[in-house]
Amino acid sequence: MNATAVDGRAGIDAALVKRLIAAQFPQWAGLPVVPVEIDGWDNRTYRLGDDMTVRLPTAAGYVPAVAKENEWLPRLAPSLPVAVPPILGMGAPGEGYPFPWSVRGWLPGETAGRGRVDDLARFAVSVAEFVHALQRCDTAGGPPAGEHSFYRGTPPAHYDEETRRCLSALRGHVDTGLAASVWEAAVAAEWRGRPVWFHGDLAHGNLLVADGRLTAVIDFGTSGVGDPACDLVISWTMFAGESRRAFRRAIGADDATWARARGWALWKALLVLAGSLDTDPGQAADNRHVIAEVLADHRRHG
């Protein structure tokens, strides 16, 4: 989830970042520190000078991602077709801030929002190529899917109770009967493949583009080794029509994997819709649309 940057969110502001840099990376003290325009929810991110960023978890649940990304991104990067965040330093708790944090290289480009990709079908294929390259990476010693990945990469049944609560709360707002069928199909679609690397949060906000082409993938906080079905959710959250068909062809996943992917997409959209019905009409509309697309896809392919 992304949010418009508000300095001070989660008790983190530019003044704190400046103190942390001065205390732990004095070679960069004095460089300007500015919040990025669109910030992730799990972390606060600041520009440090022209060529670096500082990334700080907003809560304890996001802390495991720091060491994971710092260890694995440099090891994955050479095998990937586009850039991933380069790690320049790992900070320790200090200055009243309780968590580890990191300094990274700045990656140029814009997030893959509406109007920034001219040929969405071609872009969908490039995302699929990234997914395949990530899946080919060596998994030896990699972090098995679990709590650190918020259970992406595990069977979607981990969220069964939460999903059923959302279905109950959303009666009258979505076709909960058909949605329940989608969810039950996802839970029943057993994964029998070998564990592979997955990103865990492939969304337009984590894809950077330049001149309409994919140039980088960021935010590997929910990455790990396990079932890659969660990386197909972008089929409904960003793609449609020909771009969705192009992505589906390029991914080449089996029916069971698509069933689990629909489950992952449905779980998240139901959860966000249930929480935004009365507070954020725009977010609620976006997630109604995702749910409708997932249900239609289940009718077509399920």
Salt bridges, closest charged atoms under 4 A:
ASP39 OD2 - ARG9 NH2 3.44
ASP39 OD2 - ARG44 NE 2.42
GLU69 OE1 - ARG55 NE 3.69
GLU69 OE1 - ARG104 NH2 3.00
GLU71 OE2 - ARG75 NH1 2.92
GLU95 OE1 - ARG19 NE 3.74
GLU110 OE2 - ARG116 NE 3.81
ASP160 OD1 - ARG164 NE 2.97
GLU161 OE2 - ARG165 NH1 3.32
GLU184 OE2 - ARG164 NH1 3.70
GLU190 OE1 - ARG192 NH2 3.68
ASP219 OD1 - ARG55 NH2 2.88
ASP227 OD2 - ARG260 NE 2.64
GLU242 OE1 - ARG245 NE 3.22
GLU242 OE2 - ARG249 NH2 2.87
GLU293 OE1 - ARG244 NH2 2.88
ASP297 OD2 - ARG248 NH1 3.91
ASP297 OD2 - ARG262 NH1 2.85
